[in-house]
């Protein structure tokens, strides 16, 4: 059964009388444990603040703030920013909704605030000031940033080879095509180099898998010394095969780079911990280039054919498709 209007008003009036000060608006404002509430006139002067904001300002009563502006309480740069936001709301009659920003606290600590400011109107519909609420969302923001950081790390692990630390095949198939497509919009050339560690099965069978893993990791430490551009990508394709994608690099440039890699790898002195003094590991390379739109798989097939040519020619060499 619904209450009559007169009964409802009587009930509401009785409720308000029970409040400490008999002022419903003030009680609501001051009941908020984590929210700063304020009202300003058209000149940015405070007309109302709640107790929590007073406490944050280091003040004891409302009389110390009424009629004053942000410039009376905050550093000049911060007060200027607040004032610009206020004037934007007042002059445009457009609200600022839940905007997050970093504010320096009184002890110079960074505090994340979420702020909403909305214009206030008189009976004629003219803007006479604004009302605002600000909440400290530092804890939520830190948790969100932590989750994003963990997600980023997981995504990185998802496309990274656990043994060598370089990109894995998932990166090549899932992310590289879109990167290549962006590059191809400018009709630029790119090269793919397919590396194969020669006689790798023999290394594992003779010296053990720990030694084989060491060779793989050592090879992957060599590559970054030569592929240092942001447009160079190095991927463990599978087993002892690796792929270098060099955007903006033609076949001749790629061959020169691979020659330096082979020379450096051939000069490595391998530790006796795993190998005897006569141990030597070599690499075979197949290179393919393209200057028009193509797929990763299509160019990889060409590089694989070039690598097959290298193997037939005696290994530790480079062939171009």
C-alpha positions in Angstrom: 0.0 0.0 0.0 1.5 3.4 -1.1 1.7 6.4 1.3 -0.2 9.5 0.6 1.7 12.6 -0.4 1.0 14.4 2.9 2.1 11.4 4.9 5.3 11.1 2.8 6.2 14.7 3.5 5.5 14.2 7.2 7.7 11.2 7.2 10.5 13.0 5.4 10.3 15.9 7.7 10.5 13.7 10.7 13.6 12.0 9.3 15.3 15.3 8.7 14.6 16.5 12.2 16.5 13.4 13.5 19.7 14.6 11.8 22.4 16.2 13.9 22.1 19.6 12.3 18.8 19.3 10.7 20.4 20.1 7.4 19.9 17.2 4.9 22.3 18.5 2.2 25.1 19.2 4.7 24.7 15.8 6.3 24.8 14.0 3.0 27.9 15.9 1.8 29.7 15.2 5.1 28.7 11.5 5.3 30.9 10.7 2.3 34.1 9.2 3.7 36.2 9.3 0.5 34.8 12.2 -1.5 35.6 15.9 -1.7 32.6 18.0 -2.5 32.6 21.6 -3.4 30.5 24.4 -5.0 32.0 27.5 -6.7 30.5 30.7 -8.1 31.3 32.0 -11.6 34.5 33.6 -10.5 35.8 30.3 -9.1 35.2 31.3 -5.4 34.2 28.5 -3.0 30.6 28.7 -1.8 30.5 25.3 -0.1 32.9 22.6 0.8 32.4 19.4 2.8 34.3 18.5 5.9 36.6 16.0 4.2 37.8 18.7 1.8 38.3 21.1 4.7 40.5 18.5 6.4 42.5 18.0 3.2 43.1 21.7 3.0 44.3 21.8 6.5 41.4 24.0 7.6 39.1 23.8 10.7 35.8 25.5 9.5 34.0 26.6 6.4 34.5 30.3 7.1 38.2 29.9 6.2 37.4 28.9 2.7 34.2 30.6 1.6 34.8 33.4 -0.9 38.4 32.3 -1.6 39.8 30.6 -4.7 42.1 27.7 -5.4 45.0 30.1 -5.6 44.6 30.7 -1.8 45.3 27.1 -1.0 47.2 25.2 -3.7 50.5 25.7 -5.6 50.2 28.2 -8.5 50.5 25.7 -11.3 47.9 23.4 -9.8 45.5 26.2 -8.9 45.8 27.6 -12.5 44.8 24.1 -13.8 41.8 24.0 -11.5 40.8 27.5 -12.5 41.1 26.7 -16.2 38.9 23.6 -15.8 36.3 25.6 -13.8 36.1 28.3 -16.5 35.8 25.8 -19.2 32.8 24.2 -17.5 31.1 27.5 -16.7 31.6 29.1 -20.1 30.8 26.0 -22.2 28.0 24.6 -19.9 29.7 21.2 -20.5 30.5 18.9 -17.6 33.8 17.2 -16.9 33.0 13.6 -16.0 35.2 11.2 -14.0 38.5 12.6 -15.4 41.5 11.0 -13.8 44.6 13.0 -12.9 47.6 12.9 -10.7 47.7 15.4 -7.9 50.7 16.0 -5.6 49.7 15.7 -2.0 50.9 18.0 0.8 53.9 15.6 1.3 54.7 15.6 -2.4 53.2 12.1 -2.8 51.4 11.3 -6.1 47.6 10.9 -5.6 45.2 9.8 -8.3 42.0 11.7 -8.3 38.8 11.2 -10.3 37.0 14.5 -10.7 33.6 15.5 -12.0 32.5 19.1 -12.4 29.1 20.2 -13.7 27.5 23.7 -14.2 24.9 25.0 -11.8 22.0 27.1 -13.1 19.6 29.7 -11.6 15.9 29.7 -12.3 16.4 31.6 -15.5 18.7 28.9 -16.8 21.9 31.0 -16.5 25.1 29.4 -15.3 25.9 30.8 -11.9 28.8 28.4 -10.9 29.6 24.8 -10.7 29.4 21.8 -8.4 32.3 19.3 -8.2 33.2 16.0 -6.6 36.6 14.5 -6.4 37.5 11.0 -5.2 40.9 9.6 -4.3 41.2 6.5 -6.6 45.0 5.9 -5.9 44.4 2.4 -4.6 42.2 1.4 -7.5 44.6 2.9 -10.0 47.6 1.1 -8.5 45.7 -2.2 -8.6 44.7 -1.5 -12.2 48.2 -0.6 -13.2 49.5 -3.7 -11.5 46.9 -5.9 -13.4 47.9 -4.2 -16.7 51.6 -4.8 -16.0 51.0 -8.4 -15.2 48.9 -8.8 -18.4 51.7 -7.2 -20.4 54.2 -9.6 -18.9 52.0 -12.6 -19.6 51.5 -11.4 -23.2 55.3 -11.0 -23.5 55.8 -14.6 -22.2 53.2 -15.8 -24.7 55.3 -14.6 -27.6 58.7 -15.3 -26.2 60.8 -18.4 -26.4 61.5 -19.6 -22.8 65.0 -21.0 -23.5 66.5 -18.2 -25.6 64.4 -15.2 -24.7 63.8 -14.2 -28.3 60.4 -14.1 -30.1 58.8 -17.4 -30.7 56.8 -18.8 -33.6 53.5 -17.6 -32.1 54.8 -14.0 -32.5 55.7 -14.8 -36.1 52.2 -16.1 -37.0 50.0 -13.9 -34.8 51.7 -10.4 -34.7 54.2 -10.2 -37.5 51.7 -10.3 -40.4 50.0 -7.0 -39.2 53.4 -5.4 -38.6 54.4 -6.4 -42.1 51.2 -5.1 -43.6 51.8 -1.6 -42.1 55.3 -1.7 -43.6 54.0 -2.7 -47.0 51.6 0.2 -47.2 54.7 2.3 -48.1 55.7 -0.3 -50.7 59.0 -0.8 -49.0 61.3 -3.8 -49.4 62.0 -6.2 -46.6 64.1 -9.3 -46.2 63.8 -12.6 -44.3 66.8 -14.6 -43.3 66.4 -18.2 -42.2 69.2 -19.5 -40.0 69.9 -23.2 -39.3 72.5 -24.4 -36.9 74.6 -27.0 -38.8 74.7 -30.5 -37.4 72.8 -29.6 -34.3 71.6 -33.2 -33.7 75.2 -34.3 -33.7 76.0 -31.6 -31.0 73.1 -32.9 -28.8 74.1 -36.6 -29.3 77.8 -36.0 -28.7 77.9 -33.4 -26.0 74.4 -33.6 -24.5 71.3 -31.4 -24.6 72.7 -29.0 -22.0 75.5 -28.3 -24.5 73.0 -27.9 -27.3 70.9 -25.5 -25.3 74.1 -23.5 -24.6 74.8 -23.2 -28.3 71.3 -22.0 -29.0 71.5 -19.4 -26.2 74.9 -18.2 -27.3 73.7 -17.8 -30.9 70.8 -15.7 -29.7 73.2 -13.5 -27.8 75.2 -12.8 -31.0 72.2 -11.7 -33.1 71.2 -8.5 -31.1 74.6 -7.1 -31.7 73.8 -6.9 -35.4 70.0 -6.5 -35.5 69.6 -3.3 -33.4 66.9 -1.4 -35.4 63.3 -1.2 -34.1 62.3 -2.6 -37.5 64.4 -5.8 -37.0 62.8 -8.9 -35.5 64.4 -12.2 -34.5 62.4 -15.3 -34.0 63.0 -18.9 -32.9 61.2 -20.7 -35.7 61.5 -24.1 -34.2 64.3 -26.4 -32.9 67.6 -25.1 -34.3 66.0 -22.8 -36.9 65.7 -19.0 -36.5 64.2 -16.2 -38.6 65.4 -12.6 -38.9 62.8 -10.2 -40.4 64.5 -7.0 -41.5 62.0 -4.3 -42.7 63.5 -1.8 -45.1 66.4 -4.0 -45.9 67.2 -5.4 -49.4 68.8 -8.8 -50.2 72.3 -7.4 -50.5 72.1 -5.5 -47.2 70.7 -8.6 -45.5 73.5 -10.8 -47.0 76.2 -8.3 -45.6 74.6 -8.5 -42.2 74.4 -12.3 -42.2 78.1 -12.5 -43.3 79.1 -10.5 -40.2 76.9 -12.7 -38.0 78.6 -15.9 -39.4 82.1 -14.4 -39.0 81.4 -13.5 -35.4 79.8 -16.9 -34.6 82.7 -18.7 -36.2 85.2 -16.8 -34.0 83.6 -17.9 -30.7 85.8 -19.8 -28.3 83.6 -22.5 -26.8 84.0 -23.3 -23.1 85.6 -26.6 -22.1 82.7 -27.1 -19.6 80.7 -28.5 -22.5 83.0 -29.0 -25.4 86.5 -30.2 -26.3 89.1 -27.8 -27.8 88.3 -28.7 -31.4 84.6 -27.9 -31.1 83.2 -25.5 -33.7 79.5 -24.6 -34.5 78.5 -23.1 -37.8 75.4 -21.7 -39.4 73.7 -22.0 -42.7 71.5 -19.1 -44.0 68.9 -18.7 -46.7 67.7 -15.2 -47.6 64.6 -14.0 -49.5 63.4 -10.5 -50.2 60.2 -8.8 -51.4 59.3 -5.4 -52.5 55.5 -5.9 -53.0 52.7 -7.2 -50.9 53.2 -10.8 -49.9 52.7 -13.1 -46.9 55.1 -14.2 -44.2 54.6 -17.9 -45.3 55.2 -17.1 -49.0 58.5 -15.4 -48.3 59.5 -18.0 -45.7 59.1 -20.7 -48.3 61.6 -18.8 -50.6 64.0 -18.4 -47.8 63.7 -22.1 -47.0 64.6 -23.0 -50.6 67.6 -20.7 -50.3 68.6 -22.5 -47.1 68.3 -25.8 -48.8 70.7 -24.5 -51.5 73.2 -23.6 -48.8 73.0 -27.0 -47.2 73.8 -28.6 -50.5 76.8 -26.4 -51.0 78.5 -27.4 -47.8 76.9 -25.5 -45.0 78.3 -22.4 -43.1 77.3 -20.3 -46.1 74.7 -17.9 -47.3 72.4 -18.3 -50.3 69.9 -15.9 -51.8 66.7 -16.9 -53.4 
